[in-house]
Amino acid sequence: AFMTEATLRREWEAWSQQQGEDFSSVQLQELEGETATLEVARDGKVYATLALTAMDASSYFLEALGEASDEVEEWVTNLNSAFADKACAFGDALSAIRAKIPAKKQLEEEEAPADRAAKRKAQEEDAHWAALAEASQVLMREMRSLMALPGSDGKKALEVDMVKDSLYHWSV
């Protein structure tokens, strides 16, 4: 075999020592023959389990294990393209895996309960004022139709005036 298990283990140990604390997002689970099984973490949680196989001394093939999401499959495909384009050492392959872990997609930030309560109160207030405006429009329409009623002798049937410019106080 061109890349022995012992060679891969030595390269893993050299790489992980170089990384210091930074390598914790990529952990070696198992070495078997020319294949290293890696667990990749994102935000402290397992993101993917991968098999990195040495095709020869400077060529690698990466495969997602288990139920992999479309995002993981796309990431693995992109890494394999990079590995196919350029010869690299085992440590370089590990560094590429770690460097290219996709960033978590930002979901809409959770609203704090106080924000939700304020938003709900504002919506209730808007609904209240909209209902008042509609009621005022209905009232004005009714008042206009009452004032349009014909009376005797060519006069209007009713004379309606607002009291102190209030929509809610009228003198008839």
C-alpha positions as CSV (number, residue, x, y, z in Angstrom):
1,A,0.0,0.0,0.0
2,F,1.3,3.5,-0.9
3,M,-0.3,5.2,2.2
4,T,-0.2,2.9,5.2
5,E,-2.4,3.2,8.2
6,A,0.8,4.0,10.2
7,T,1.7,6.8,7.7
8,L,-1.8,8.3,7.9
9,R,-1.7,8.2,11.7
10,R,1.7,10.0,11.8
11,E,0.4,12.6,9.4
12,W,-2.8,13.0,11.5
13,E,-0.8,13.5,14.7
14,A,1.6,16.0,13.0
15,W,-1.4,17.9,11.6
16,S,-3.4,18.0,14.8
17,Q,-0.3,19.2,16.8
18,Q,0.2,22.0,14.2
19,Q,-3.4,23.1,14.6
20,G,-3.3,23.5,18.3
21,E,-6.9,24.2,19.6
22,D,-8.1,24.9,16.1
23,F,-8.4,21.3,14.9
24,S,-11.3,20.4,17.3
25,S,-13.8,20.9,14.4
26,V,-12.2,17.9,12.7
27,Q,-11.7,14.7,14.8
28,L,-10.3,11.4,13.7
29,Q,-12.7,8.5,14.5
30,E,-11.0,5.6,12.9
31,L,-8.1,4.7,10.6
32,E,-8.5,1.6,8.5
33,G,-6.1,0.9,5.6
34,E,-6.0,4.0,3.4
35,T,-9.2,5.5,4.8
36,A,-9.6,7.9,7.7
37,T,-13.1,8.3,9.2
38,L,-13.5,11.9,10.3
39,E,-16.2,13.6,12.4
40,V,-16.6,17.2,11.5
41,A,-18.3,19.6,13.9
42,R,-19.9,23.0,13.4
43,D,-21.0,25.2,16.3
44,G,-20.0,22.4,18.7
45,K,-22.4,19.8,17.1
46,V,-21.5,16.9,14.8
47,Y,-22.1,18.3,11.3
48,A,-20.9,15.4,9.1
49,T,-19.1,12.1,9.2
50,L,-16.7,11.7,6.3
51,A,-14.4,9.0,4.9
52,L,-11.2,10.5,3.5
53,T,-9.4,7.8,1.4
54,A,-5.9,8.2,0.0
55,M,-6.0,7.3,-3.7
56,D,-2.2,7.6,-3.8
57,A,0.4,9.6,-1.9
58,S,-1.0,13.0,-3.0
59,S,-4.6,12.4,-4.1
60,Y,-7.6,11.9,-1.9
61,F,-11.3,11.1,-2.2
62,L,-13.9,12.3,0.3
63,E,-17.2,10.7,0.9
64,A,-20.1,11.6,3.3
65,L,-21.2,8.7,5.5
66,G,-24.7,8.1,6.8
67,E,-27.6,10.4,6.1
68,A,-25.9,13.5,4.7
69,S,-27.8,16.7,3.9
70,D,-27.7,18.3,0.5
71,E,-25.5,21.0,2.0
72,V,-23.0,18.3,3.1
73,E,-23.1,16.5,-0.2
74,E,-22.4,19.8,-2.1
75,W,-19.6,20.6,0.3
76,V,-18.0,17.1,-0.2
77,T,-18.4,17.5,-4.0
78,N,-16.6,20.8,-4.0
79,L,-13.8,19.4,-1.8
80,N,-13.4,16.4,-4.2
81,S,-13.1,18.8,-7.1
82,A,-10.4,20.7,-5.3
83,F,-8.6,17.5,-4.4
84,A,-8.8,16.3,-8.1
85,D,-7.3,19.7,-9.3
86,K,-4.3,19.8,-7.1
87,A,-2.0,17.2,-5.5
88,C,-1.8,17.6,-1.7
89,A,-0.5,16.0,1.4
90,F,-2.9,14.4,4.0
91,G,-2.5,17.4,6.3
92,D,-3.4,19.8,3.5
93,A,-6.5,17.7,2.8
94,L,-7.5,17.9,6.5
95,S,-6.9,21.7,6.5
96,A,-9.0,22.1,3.4
97,I,-11.9,20.2,5.0
98,R,-11.7,22.3,8.2
99,A,-11.3,25.6,6.3
100,K,-14.3,24.9,4.0
101,I,-16.9,23.8,6.6
102,P,-20.0,25.7,5.4
103,A,-21.1,28.5,7.6
104,K,-24.4,28.0,9.3
105,K,-27.2,29.7,7.4
106,Q,-28.5,32.5,9.4
107,L,-32.2,31.9,10.3
108,E,-34.3,34.8,11.3
109,E,-33.2,35.7,14.8
110,E,-35.5,34.5,17.4
111,E,-37.6,37.4,18.8
112,A,-37.4,38.0,22.5
113,P,-40.8,37.5,24.2
114,A,-40.8,41.3,25.0
115,D,-40.4,42.1,21.3
116,R,-43.3,39.8,20.4
117,A,-45.5,41.4,23.1
118,A,-44.7,44.9,21.9
119,K,-45.4,43.9,18.3
120,R,-48.7,42.3,19.3
121,K,-49.7,45.4,21.2
122,A,-48.8,47.6,18.2
123,Q,-50.9,45.4,15.9
124,E,-53.9,45.5,18.4
125,E,-53.6,49.3,18.5
126,D,-53.5,49.6,14.7
127,A,-56.6,47.3,14.5
128,H,-58.4,49.4,17.1
129,W,-57.7,52.7,15.2
130,A,-58.7,51.1,11.9
131,A,-62.0,50.0,13.4
132,L,-62.6,53.5,14.7
133,A,-61.8,55.1,11.3
134,E,-64.2,52.7,9.6
135,A,-67.0,53.4,12.2
136,S,-66.5,57.2,11.6
137,Q,-66.8,56.7,7.9
138,V,-70.1,54.8,8.3
139,L,-71.4,57.4,10.7
140,M,-70.5,60.2,8.2
141,R,-72.2,58.4,5.3
142,E,-75.4,57.9,7.4
143,M,-75.4,61.6,8.4
144,R,-75.0,62.7,4.8
145,S,-77.9,60.4,3.7
146,L,-80.1,61.8,6.6
147,M,-79.2,65.4,5.6
148,A,-80.1,64.7,2.0
149,L,-83.7,63.7,2.9
150,P,-86.1,66.2,1.3
151,G,-88.5,68.0,3.7
152,S,-91.6,70.1,3.0
153,D,-91.5,73.5,1.3
154,G,-88.2,72.7,-0.4
155,K,-86.3,72.7,2.9
156,K,-84.3,69.8,4.2
157,A,-86.0,67.4,6.5
158,L,-83.2,67.6,9.1
159,E,-80.5,70.1,10.0
160,V,-77.5,68.3,11.7
161,D,-74.5,70.0,13.2
162,M,-71.5,68.7,15.1
163,V,-71.1,70.0,18.6
164,K,-67.6,71.4,19.3
165,D,-66.3,69.6,16.1
166,S,-66.8,66.2,17.7
167,L,-67.9,63.4,15.5
168,Y,-69.7,61.9,18.5
169,H,-71.8,64.9,19.5
170,W,-74.6,66.2,17.2
171,S,-77.4,68.7,17.4
172,V,-80.4,67.9,15.2
